[in-house]
Amino acid sequence: MPAPVPAVLDFLLARRSRPARTLAAPVPSRDEIARLIAAAARVPDHGKLAPWRFIVLTRPVLDRLAAQVAARGAELGIDAGKIAKSVAQYRDSPLAVAVISAPGDTGRIPLIEQQLSAGAVCMTLITAATAQGWGTNWLTGWQVYDRHFLREGLGLADHESVAGVIHVGTPTADVPERPRPDPAALTDWPVA
Ligand SMILES: Cc1cc2nc3c(=O)[nH]c(=O)nc-3n(C[C@H](O)[C@H](O)[C@H](O)COP(=O)(O)O)c2cc1C
């Protein structure tokens, strides 16, 4: 017999992100972050490779990253508006966890499956943090596709990439819900 936990489904049916710019301190403690990461690491993972890792970005680190994004954006000649948006993402965030996709043996387990597992880590981290009452936002931006920034800013190896930067904090503003897709329109039920 199934043993439903209806509160979990109700929670998932109402879960939503909060724009990172509306998140502020207080943020979860180090112990709570460790618990959230433990929850996030319990994702399906074909081959048990654990093809992901976490970098906790606290305030001073976020300030350093904001400065590195500004410098790198100028160096690459990126549009000023886009640079400003990416700089603000780090400068204004109270806390973020970078989920790093770190694929292992791709001969045995296809790369996409390892990357999907990293995506599942991101979503589980969001779900866990939201369940604890925190606001969250999954962001990326041009900088996470810049190998130089990944190496110099986040210390990534060449085979690693950012699956998501998960911003976590206290929501400070009530932002309207976004339109949601119609699940029925996205679902087929073949009869045979
Ligand atoms: C892989 C990934 C990367 C994203 N990167 C950005 C981003 O850089 N900037 C942005 O505004 N939204 C980005 N988003 C979307 C935000 O997470 C957005 O807040 C989200 O769609 C709101 O969703 P929710 O309320 O359904 O959780 C990204 C989403 C995903 C899955």
The ligand as a Tripos MOL2 file, in Angstrom:
@<TRIPOS>MOLECULE
LIG
   31    33     1     0     0
SMALL
NO_CHARGES

@<TRIPOS>ATOM
      1 C1         19.7270   25.9200  -15.9590 C.3       1 LIG1
      2 C2         18.9740   27.1760  -15.6210 C.ar      1 LIG1
      3 C3         19.6220   28.3970  -15.7090 C.ar      1 LIG1
      4 C4         18.9480   29.5880  -15.4490 C.ar      1 LIG1
      5 N1         19.6190   30.7680  -15.5480 N.ar      1 LIG1
      6 C5         18.9480   31.9100  -15.3750 C.ar      1 LIG1
      7 C6         19.6220   33.1580  -15.5110 C.ar      1 LIG1
      8 O1         20.8390   33.2010  -15.7240 O.2       1 LIG1
      9 N2         18.9060   34.2890  -15.3870 N.ar      1 LIG1
     10 C7         17.5580   34.2650  -15.1160 C.ar      1 LIG1
     11 O2         16.9450   35.3210  -15.0190 O.2       1 LIG1
     12 N3         16.8970   33.1040  -14.9490 N.ar      1 LIG1
     13 C8         17.5600   31.9350  -15.0760 C.ar      1 LIG1
     14 N4         16.9090   30.7430  -14.8950 N.ar      1 LIG1
     15 C9         15.4730   30.7610  -14.5640 C.3       1 LIG1
     16 C10        15.2510   31.0740  -13.1150 C.3       1 LIG1
     17 O3         15.6560   30.0140  -12.2980 O.3       1 LIG1
     18 C11        13.8090   31.4840  -12.8890 C.3       1 LIG1
     19 O4         13.7670   32.1680  -11.7130 O.3       1 LIG1
     20 C12        12.8480   30.3360  -12.8730 C.3       1 LIG1
     21 O5         12.4830   29.9900  -14.1980 O.3       1 LIG1
     22 C13        11.5820   30.6270  -12.0660 C.3       1 LIG1
     23 O6         11.0990   29.4090  -11.8740 O.3       1 LIG1
     24 P1         10.2030   28.7240  -10.7840 P.3       1 LIG1
     25 O7          9.3730   29.7210  -10.0340 O.co2     1 LIG1
     26 O8          9.4200   27.8030  -11.6200 O.co2     1 LIG1
     27 O9         11.1440   27.9500   -9.8950 O.co2     1 LIG1
     28 C14        17.5630   29.5510  -15.0950 C.ar      1 LIG1
     29 C15        16.9280   28.3080  -14.9720 C.ar      1 LIG1
     30 C16        17.6150   27.1300  -15.2250 C.ar      1 LIG1
     31 C17        16.8830   25.8120  -15.0900 C.3       1 LIG1
@<TRIPOS>BOND
     1     1     2 1
     2     2     3 ar
     3     2    30 ar
     4     3     4 ar
     5     4     5 ar
     6     4    28 ar
     7     5     6 ar
     8     6     7 ar
     9     6    13 1
    10     7     8 2
    11     7     9 ar
    12     9    10 ar
    13    10    11 2
    14    10    12 ar
    15    12    13 ar
    16    13    14 ar
    17    14    15 1
    18    14    28 ar
    19    15    16 1
    20    16    17 1
    21    16    18 1
    22    18    19 1
    23    18    20 1
    24    20    21 1
    25    20    22 1
    26    22    23 1
    27    23    24 1
    28    24    25 2
    29    24    26 1
    30    24    27 1
    31    28    29 ar
    32    29    30 ar
    33    30    31 1
@<TRIPOS>SUBSTRUCTURE
     1 LIG1         1 GROUP 0 **** ****
